[in-house]
Amino acid sequence: MDLETVKLSQIVEKLAPELSPFLTAREMDISIVLRDGLAVLEPSDAMEIVQHSICEHQREAFLQ
């Protein structure tokens, strides 16, 4: 198992560039750890990662 840490921006740029205008700079800078690396991701995976990352980011903001 190869772990790879990337920024959400890398995932968006590669697999779902149409989402870029809807994400803030802070969201795009979120670090994501991928179990099998960026090379094996599909566009549907990117959408799921973006949704989960935004939810987690918003939840953390409410807890502060």
KAUR-V126532 format. One record per backbone hydrogen bond with DSSP energy under -0.5 kcal/mol. CO is the residue of the C=O (numbers start at 1). NH is the residue of the N-H. Records with the same first field share a line. If there is no record, write none. Layout:
CO = NH + NH
This chain:
1 = 3
4 = 6 + 34
6 = 32
7 = 10 + 11
8 = 12
9 = 13
10 = 14
11 = 15 + 16
12 = 16
16 = 19
17 = 20
19 = 22
20 = 23
24 = 28
25 = 29
27 = 30
28 = 9
30 = 8
32 = 6 + 34
34 = 4
37 = 40
38 = 41
42 = 45 + 46
43 = 47
44 = 48
45 = 49
46 = 50
47 = 51
48 = 52
49 = 53
50 = 54
51 = 55
52 = 56
53 = 57
54 = 58
55 = 59
56 = 60
57 = 61
58 = 62
59 = 63
60 = 64
